Structures are given as C-alpha cells and as structure tokens.
Amino acid sequence: MTKKIIKYLVFLLIIFLLPFWLLDFNTTKKQFEFLKIKKILSKDSIDFLSNIKKQSTKFINYKFIITKKEEYILENNKVKFEKFSNKILRYRYYLTQNKDNIFLTTNRAEMFFFPKTDIIDKKKISLKKIKTNLETIIGKKYIQDAHVVVKGILIINQKIYVSYINNNNECFSNAIVEGNLSIKKINFYEFFKLDECKDLFTISTGGNMQQFKNNKILLTVGDNMSYETVFKDDPQNKNSYYGKILSIDLTTKNIDILSMGHRNQQGLYYDSKEDIIFSTDHGPQGGDEINAHINPNKNIIKNYGWAISSYGEHYGFEDGYSERVKDDINLEKNKLYKVAPLNKSHKIYGFEEPIKYFTPAIGITQILRVNNSINSDYKLLVGSMGLDKEEDDMTIHILNFNKDFEETKYEKIYIGERIRDMIDLNNGSILMTLESTGSLGLLKDIY
C-alpha cells in the first residue's frame, strides 16, 4: 500500500513538472536546459526523486505497539498477556532466537530480527529487515503464487536454517537452506532437499525443525495428503520419507527415519534432558494428536498409526447430498476407508497411542515443554489455530502429564487468534505469532 501511494505521488509530480520541462527547450541549441525546473527543485530533491523507488521500503513502518492487555487467572498463577500489532503488516511468522535477538521469517521468505530487550524492557517491537537471497533461491514467482512456501526457522550456534517446500518443475519436496547468522545480510545456500517429490502442493507438509542430539536436526515431513489424494500409503511405507520425522546429520547430511505414521506434524520439540521428542499432528476431521517419543533411535522406528488408526474421520462425506451424489461419494468413501480405515485404537493394531488427542480438532500447532515449579510432571504448552472458540481453537492449551504420561492437569487460555508458532523466552514467558492479525503475543508468568 505504501509503495503504491509513493508511486502515485511521483506520477502526479511528473505531470506537474512536465510543462516546465517543455518550456525549458532551447530552440536555438535544440536541447532541454532544465533552467526552470532547477529553480523549482534543488539538486538534492532531484536526486531523491530519481531514487525514490529504490528507497521506498524505508517508508514502511515495522514498529509494533501494544494493542491489547489481558490477565488470566490459572490455578497456581496469574498470566499476563500483551498483544503487539502493526496496522499494515499481516504476515505469517515463524520464530527462533539466540542469546540477544529474536529472528522471524515470513511465509513470503522475508526475514527480520529485533532485540529481546525491546519486548522485555521497552514494551515495544521494531522489526529490522535482514537482506537475504531467499527469494532468489526459492523463486520469486513461486513464492508469490504459493504464498505458504516457508515452513520454519532454526538457529544453531552461528548458523541459521530455513525450512521450505522446494518446487522443481512442479514437483514439490521438503528442503532446507543454511546460512551464516547475521543481522545485516545472510547468503543462504542449499543444505538439504528430499529427492522424493510430489506433483501436488498440499497443506500436509510438516516442515518444523528442532535441534537434536549428536550434531543433528529434526525435520517433520507431512504425508502430502497421500491417502486423501492418491490413496497411497506413504506414511506406512519405510521406503518413503513422507509422513515421517527425520533426523539429519549437520555434517554428513545423512538421513535417518525416527518415526512414521504421521499426517501433518506442525508442532515439534526435543527435550534434551529427558531425550524425548514431543510432536503434534493434525488429524483430518478430528483426531489432532500430541505424541511423545521416548529415547528416539534410528534402529527402532516408532509408528504412530496414520492412516490405519486415527481418532478423526476423513473429510468430505457429510450428509445432505442428493441420492445420485451420495452413490458417487460412497464409492469414493469405500475406496478411501479401505486403504485408510482410521481405526479408533492405535495400540491393538501395533501402533503408538497419542498421549492426548482432540476431537473435534483444535487446529493443533507448536508444542513446548516448559519448567514446572510445582512437581516433576511434564508441563506442555500447545498452540491451536482454527476459527471456533467452542472447539477450543485459537487457544493455548496447558497440559501436565506424569512420568507415565497420564494427564494430571489441563488448563486453557483463549487468545482469540490463530496461533502459528511459539518460542520459550526462558524467563517464564513465551512469545507467539498470531496470524489472524499478523501480531505477536507475549504470555508472561505462564510457568
């Protein structure tokens, strides 16, 4: 919007100056002398106008101010919430951090940072843009057309990684780029790309990354709707990387499958002290899951059941159709349920049970394990998207489990916006990206 306004003002200015420019024509010398225009505009002004297009991004206001404050009373503490918003920006953000700064990347492959002291001490956020070559690597037109190409961001030591969906001549696969961390300019280069690709770009792509043990990172790879679109069993096929959680060696780039039977694992957290991978998985119509993988090992691949077992149901088979349409739908339904029956037990079919599932689905997103000052329970925070308050969408879910993963407490904080990502600021607070308004949310004293 700002760029359009600037272009419009420049156009009007040119129209205004055109008569003076024509009057500057010297018929004897047969050339323009610009004497009259120079009387109106200084050299500095002319130089400014000639470069205004290049400089237009400087006029974008990247400042976020507090637009909402709330206080929530939980059983053992009071939680304060602050929402930071910008009137123009409506990005989908993914978050990561180092000691001093918080880094954000958008679904449009733009990258920003701001100092942690801004949000903690100054009560404001002013994003500063980092120059990168992400748009060149991923593809400018592809980003513009697909909109949701970028899937995650991660910092390990002085390296920064961005997860995205690669497009190789309309064949799509999960990929990661790597660059040297900087707050000024980052040149990324290809780090990892799945050779196995799909001819459809779907929403079930995963793409979350987390630091893992033994100089490795974790990557979630969704099933790319293999059951729902082409009736393929990729999540149950050990020869496919789709529907899996992978570990990737940062040096050798060797890939190991740690778990399988996943649909779209948007939430991922590695508990290095307990050696547990916590993940969340989107079910279809219901059946969102929280899964725990204890002592992950490439030699023992855990199977979480999708789509042989799920507590949800397949989309698209609702009542209310005409009889003729119902016959066609039932044929497809029978075909789909034959390859993906969605049995309502995992254990009796030899799969891992989720430690928690949600039906109706909550649009489950990122998961964190945070410190629990009350006892030794696992305290997990889970975000949700969706659009229905009554179904606990747009909510932070606070769950406690004992060491046997039996639920001991469950509390909720309704935020009122789709929560895309979260990071733990390690001071009792978490920072969230709220994509309904492109805002950032801070929950203080949540642990």
Secondary structure, 3 states (H helix, E strand, C coil): CHHHHHHHHHHHHHHHHHHHHHHCEECCCCEECCHHHHHHCCHHHHHHHHCHHHHHHHHCCCEEEEEEEEEEECCCCEEEEEEEECCCCCCCEEEEECCCEEEEEECCCCEEEEEHHHHHHHCCEECEEEEECHHHHHCHHHHHHHCCCEEEEEEECCEEEEEEEEECCCCEEEEEEEEECCCCEECCEEEEECCCCECCCCCCCEEEEEECCCCEEEEEECCCCHHHHHCCCHHHCCCCCCCEEEEEECCCCCEEEEEECCCCCCEEEEECCCCEEEEEECCCECCEEEEEEECCECCECEECCCCCECCCECCCCCCCCCHHHHHHHHHHHHHHHHHCCCECCCHHHCCCCCCEEECCCCCEEEEEEECCCCCCCEEEEEEECCCCHHHCCCEEEEEEECCCCCEEEEEEEECCCCEEEEEECCCCCEEEEECCCCEEEEEECCC
